[in-house]
Amino acid sequence: MRQKPASLTLVEFDTKMVEILKHRILTQDLSTYEVPIDIINLDVLKFVPTQSNYKVIANIPYYITSPILTHFLSEVPQAPSELVILMQKEVAERICDIRQSVLSLSVAKKAEARLSVLVPKHCFVPMPKVDSQVLHLTTHRHFQEVNDHAFQSLIKTAFSNPRKKLLSNL
């Protein structure tokens, strides 16, 4: 049996959703299992966790998948130990294929990625045009000595013109 968290911090950009969540918790329509919950009305890309050992569990807007992953894996002072994120299925698959993109290599430098639950589009209301997938990331420290800026510059250059040979791009 899994241990319940010491606390939960919910980061929600939509002010109306923050009010709905607060109301549901207050009226006990949403069970908190007696875990203290802090609801923060903020853009997640501006959120800097203060905990040293935390996990990110999120259903994210598909159009900011890459910025959110970059934020939590490279920009915040203390990366989470795990990220469990519902995202567009094709993006999750690309992240798990480290040969494919700047994003997949950037994630692989910081975490081990594995596909989890597939969530078909018909499970949502309104129904999106694409299926979703849960991606489970477990962070590691294998390549700490490699400078993030230099690494990003190298892989962006390598993928800058995909039809050319790698040597030509570099």
Backbone hydrogen bonds in HBPLUS format (Angstrom, degrees):
<---DONOR---> <-ACCEPTOR-->    atom                        ^
c    i                          cat <-CA-CA->   ^        H-A-AA   ^      H-
h    n   atom  resd res      DA  || num        DHA   H-A  angle D-A-AA Bond
n    s   type  num  typ     dist DA aas  dist angle  dist       angle   num
A0008-LEU N   A0036-PRO O   2.90 MM  28  6.30 156.0  1.96 162.5 168.2     1
A0038-ASP N   A0008-LEU O   2.87 MM  30  6.29 157.8  1.92 156.7 164.0     2
A0010-LEU N   A0038-ASP O   2.77 MM  28  6.13 158.8  1.82 158.5 165.9     3
A0040-ILE N   A0010-LEU O   2.72 MM  30  6.01 173.8  1.72 176.5 178.6     4
A0012-GLU N   A0040-ILE O   2.93 MM  28  6.22 167.3  1.94 166.5 170.6     5
A0042-LEU N   A0012-GLU O   3.16 MM  30  5.89 130.7  2.41 111.9 123.2     6
A0018-VAL N   A0014-ASP O   3.06 MM   4  6.42 150.2  2.15 150.0 159.0     7
A0019-GLU N   A0015-THR O   3.12 MM   4  6.44 158.7  2.16 149.1 153.4     8
A0020-ILE N   A0016-LYS O   2.99 MM   4  6.29 154.7  2.06 146.5 153.8     9
A0021-LEU N   A0017-MET O   2.89 MM   4  6.07 165.7  1.91 153.0 156.1    10
A0022-LYS N   A0018-VAL O   2.94 MM   4  6.16 164.7  1.97 151.8 156.2    11
A0023-HIS N   A0019-GLU O   2.94 MM   4  6.07 160.7  1.98 147.2 152.7    12
A0024-ARG N   A0020-ILE O   2.91 MM   4  6.11 161.6  1.94 151.8 157.0    13
A0025-ILE N   A0021-LEU O   2.96 MM   4  6.16 155.5  2.02 151.0 157.3    14
A0026-LEU N   A0022-LYS O   2.90 MM   4  6.05 163.0  1.93 149.4 154.7    15
A0027-THR N   A0023-HIS O   2.92 MM   4  6.08 158.2  1.97 152.8 157.9    16
A0029-ASP N   A0024-ARG O   2.82 MM   5  4.84 134.6  2.03 148.9 156.2    17
A0030-LEU N   A0024-ARG O   3.13 MM   6  5.25 143.2  2.27 127.0 120.6    18
A0028-GLN N   A0025-ILE O   3.14 MM   3  4.91 155.1  2.20  99.5 106.6    19
A0035-VAL N   A0032-THR O   2.88 MM   3  5.56 155.9  1.93 123.0 129.5    20
A0046-LYS N   A0043-ASP O   2.83 MM   3  5.50 163.3  1.86 123.2 128.9    21
A0047-PHE N   A0044-VAL O   3.18 MM   3  4.99 156.6  2.24  97.9 105.0    22
A0081-SER N   A0054-TYR O   2.88 MM  27  6.07 157.3  1.93 171.5 179.1    23
A0056-VAL N   A0082-GLU O   2.97 MM  26  6.36 163.9  2.00 150.0 154.1    24
A0084-VAL N   A0056-VAL O   2.78 MM  28  6.23 157.9  1.83 159.1 166.7    25
A0058-ALA N   A0084-VAL O   2.94 MM  26  6.44 157.8  1.99 153.4 159.4    26
A0086-LEU N   A0058-ALA O   2.83 MM  28  6.30 160.8  1.87 156.9 163.2    27
A0064-ILE N   A0061-PRO O   3.11 MM   3  5.90 166.0  2.13 123.6 127.9    28
A0065-THR N   A0062-TYR O   3.37 MM   3  5.38 159.4  2.41 114.8 111.5    29
A0068-ILE N   A0064-ILE O   3.05 MM   4  6.15 157.5  2.11 149.4 155.6    30
A0069-LEU N   A0065-THR O   3.00 MM   4  6.25 165.6  2.02 158.7 162.5    31
A0070-THR N   A0066-SER O   2.92 MM   4  6.08 166.9  1.94 157.8 161.8    32
A0071-HIS N   A0067-PRO O   2.87 MM   4  5.95 155.2  1.94 141.4 148.7    33
A0072-PHE N   A0068-ILE O   3.07 MM   4  6.33 169.7  2.08 155.8 156.2    34
A0073-LEU N   A0069-LEU O   2.88 MM   4  5.86 151.8  1.96 150.2 158.6    35
A0074-SER N   A0070-THR O   2.84 MM   4  5.39 150.0  1.93 141.9 148.0    36
A0075-GLU N   A0070-THR O   3.28 MM   5  6.60 136.8  2.48 144.9 152.1    37
A0075-GLU N   A0071-HIS O   3.09 MM   4  4.72 136.0  2.29 112.0 124.3    38
A0076-VAL N   A0071-HIS O   3.02 MM   5  6.18 148.6  2.12 179.4 170.5    39
A0139-THR N   A0081-SER O   3.11 MM  58  5.42 153.3  2.18 129.6 137.2    40
A0083-LEU N   A0137-LEU O   2.85 MM  54  4.97 153.1  1.93 141.1 146.7    41
A0137-LEU N   A0083-LEU O   2.74 MM  54  4.97 171.9  1.74 159.2 161.8    42
A0085-ILE N   A0135-LEU O   2.95 MM  50  5.30 163.7  1.97 153.2 154.2    43
A0135-LEU N   A0085-ILE O   2.80 MM  50  5.30 165.1  1.82 149.0 152.4    44
A0087-MET N   A0133-GLN O   2.95 MM  46  5.56 168.8  1.96 151.2 152.8    45
A0133-GLN N   A0087-MET O   2.78 MM  46  5.56 155.0  1.85 159.5 167.7    46
A0091-VAL N   A0088-GLN O   3.11 MM   3  5.47 122.5  2.46 106.6 120.5    47
A0092-ALA N   A0088-GLN O   3.07 MM   4  6.39 161.8  2.11 157.8 163.4    48
A0089-LYS N   A0131-ASP O   3.04 MM  42  5.59 175.8  2.04 133.6 132.3    49
A0093-GLU N   A0089-LYS O   2.96 MM   4  6.24 159.0  2.01 154.2 160.1    50
A0094-ARG N   A0090-GLU O   2.99 MM   4  6.19 153.3  2.07 141.5 148.6    51
A0095-ILE N   A0091-VAL O   2.91 MM   4  6.17 154.7  1.98 151.7 158.5    52
A0096-CYS N   A0092-ALA O   3.17 MM   4  6.44 147.5  2.28 142.9 150.8    53
A0097-ASP N   A0094-ARG O   3.10 MM   3  5.10 145.1  2.23  98.2 108.7    54
A0100-GLN N   A0097-ASP O   3.08 MM   3  5.80 167.1  2.10 131.6 132.7    55
A0105-LEU N   A0101-SER O   3.13 MM   4  6.38 161.7  2.17 147.7 152.2    56
A0106-SER N   A0102-VAL O   2.89 MM   4  6.02 155.5  1.95 149.3 157.0    57
A0107-VAL N   A0103-LEU O   2.92 MM   4  6.12 160.1  1.96 154.2 158.8    58
A0108-ALA N   A0104-SER O   2.96 MM   4  6.07 160.8  2.00 142.7 148.6    59
A0109-LYS N   A0105-LEU O   3.04 MM   4  6.20 140.4  2.20 142.7 151.4    60
A0110-LYS N   A0107-VAL O   2.94 MM   3  5.37 139.0  2.11 109.9 121.2    61
A0111-ALA N   A0107-VAL O   2.74 MM   4  5.76 146.1  1.85 158.8 170.2    62
A0140-HIS N   A0110-LYS O   2.93 MM  30  5.81 162.2  1.96 144.1 143.8    63
A0112-GLU N   A0138-THR O   2.84 MM  26  5.21 164.3  1.86 143.8 144.4    64
A0138-THR N   A0112-GLU O   2.93 MM  26  5.21 157.8  1.98 145.0 151.7    65
A0114-ARG N   A0136-HIS O   2.95 MM  22  5.38 145.7  2.07 144.3 155.2    66
A0136-HIS N   A0114-ARG O   2.92 MM  22  5.38 176.6  1.92 164.7 163.8    67
A0116-SER N   A0134-VAL O   2.76 MM  18  5.06 145.4  1.88 173.2 163.1    68
A0134-VAL N   A0117-VAL O   2.78 MM  17  5.16 158.2  1.82 151.2 158.6    69
A0119-VAL N   A0132-SER O   2.82 MM  13  4.95 171.7  1.83 135.1 136.8    70
A0132-SER N   A0119-VAL O   2.87 MM  13  4.95 170.3  1.88 152.8 152.9    71
A0123-CYS N   A0120-PRO O   3.02 MM   3  5.81 166.6  2.04 125.2 128.8    72
A0124-PHE N   A0121-LYS O   3.22 MM   3  5.92 170.7  2.23 122.8 124.5    73
A0146-VAL N   A0143-PHE O   3.08 MM   3  5.56 156.5  2.14 113.7 120.9    74
A0151-PHE N   A0147-ASN O   2.93 MM   4  6.07 159.3  1.97 153.3 159.9    75
A0152-GLN N   A0148-ASP O   2.87 MM   4  6.06 166.9  1.89 154.9 158.0    76
A0153-SER N   A0149-HIS O   2.97 MM   4  6.13 159.7  2.02 147.4 153.4    77
A0154-LEU N   A0150-ALA O   2.96 MM   4  6.15 158.4  2.00 147.4 153.0    78
A0155-ILE N   A0151-PHE O   2.99 MM   4  6.29 170.2  2.00 159.6 160.9    79
A0156-LYS N   A0152-GLN O   2.92 MM   4  5.96 155.1  1.98 147.9 155.3    80
A0157-THR N   A0153-SER O   3.05 MM   4  6.13 155.9  2.11 143.1 149.6    81
A0158-ALA N   A0154-LEU O   2.90 MM   4  6.11 158.6  1.94 148.6 155.2    82
A0159-PHE N   A0155-ILE O   3.02 MM   4  6.13 146.8  2.13 140.8 147.9    83
A0160-SER N   A0157-THR O   3.14 MM   3  4.95 161.5  2.18 101.9 107.4    84
A0164-LYS N   A0161-ASN O   3.05 MM   3  5.84 161.7  2.08 126.9 132.2    85
A0168-SER N   A0165-LYS O   2.98 MM   3  5.39 125.1  2.29 108.2 121.8    86
A0169-ASN N   A0165-LYS O   3.25 MM   4  6.71 152.9  2.33 151.6 159.3    87
A0169-ASN N   A0166-LEU O   3.09 MM   3  5.22 117.2  2.50  98.6 113.5    88
A0170-LEU N   A0166-LEU O   3.02 MM   4  6.31 157.3  2.07 155.4 161.9    89
